[in-house]
Amino acid sequence: MFLIQSLFKDECKFKETLLPNNYNAYESFVYKGFYIGLSKHGRVKRGNKATTAMTVTHFLPRL
């Protein structure tokens, strides 16, 4: 679950990576190897359970 905090912390920073299939993946700056991922039901996947090989971490690029 994503939590809303009044202070911006390092845990809120993510590194954007362009994948070979032209999608983006977002990796945590603090927790290396932890990616943002959404399940097929729209629920958040745990960061340590998601990798860039999984389609749950693929997001459309910003235009």
C-alpha positions as CSV (number, residue, x, y, z in Angstrom):
1,M,0.0,0.0,0.0
2,F,1.3,3.5,-0.8
3,L,1.2,5.9,2.1
4,I,0.9,9.6,1.9
5,Q,3.4,11.6,3.9
6,S,3.7,15.3,4.5
7,L,7.5,15.2,4.2
8,F,9.4,14.1,1.0
9,K,11.8,11.4,2.0
10,D,14.4,9.4,0.0
11,E,12.0,6.5,0.1
12,C,9.8,8.5,-2.3
13,K,12.5,8.7,-5.0
14,F,12.5,6.3,-7.9
15,K,14.8,5.7,-10.8
16,E,13.1,5.6,-14.2
17,T,14.5,3.0,-16.6
18,L,13.5,2.6,-20.3
19,L,13.2,-1.1,-21.1
20,P,14.0,-2.7,-24.5
21,N,10.3,-3.1,-25.1
22,N,9.8,0.7,-24.8
23,Y,8.1,0.5,-21.5
24,N,9.3,2.2,-18.3
25,A,10.2,0.5,-14.9
26,Y,10.6,2.4,-11.7
27,E,13.2,1.2,-9.2
28,S,13.5,2.5,-5.6
29,F,16.6,4.7,-4.9
30,V,16.8,3.5,-1.3
31,Y,15.9,-0.2,-1.8
32,K,17.9,-1.3,-4.9
33,G,16.2,-4.0,-6.9
34,F,12.7,-3.1,-5.6
35,Y,10.4,-2.1,-8.4
36,I,6.9,-0.6,-8.5
37,G,4.4,-3.1,-9.8
38,L,0.7,-3.5,-10.0
39,S,-1.1,-6.8,-10.1
40,K,-3.8,-7.6,-12.8
41,H,-6.4,-6.6,-10.1
42,G,-4.7,-3.2,-9.6
43,R,-3.2,-4.0,-6.2
44,V,0.4,-3.0,-5.4
45,K,3.0,-5.8,-5.6
46,R,5.6,-6.1,-2.9
47,G,8.9,-4.5,-4.2
48,N,11.0,-7.6,-3.5
49,K,8.5,-9.8,-5.5
50,A,8.6,-7.7,-8.7
51,T,11.4,-7.7,-11.3
52,T,11.7,-6.0,-14.7
53,A,11.1,-9.3,-16.4
54,M,7.5,-9.3,-15.0
55,T,4.9,-7.3,-17.0
56,V,3.4,-6.0,-13.7
57,T,6.4,-3.5,-13.6
58,H,6.0,-2.2,-17.2
59,F,4.4,1.2,-17.4
60,L,3.7,3.2,-20.6
61,P,6.3,6.0,-21.2
62,R,5.3,9.6,-20.6
63,L,4.9,11.6,-23.8
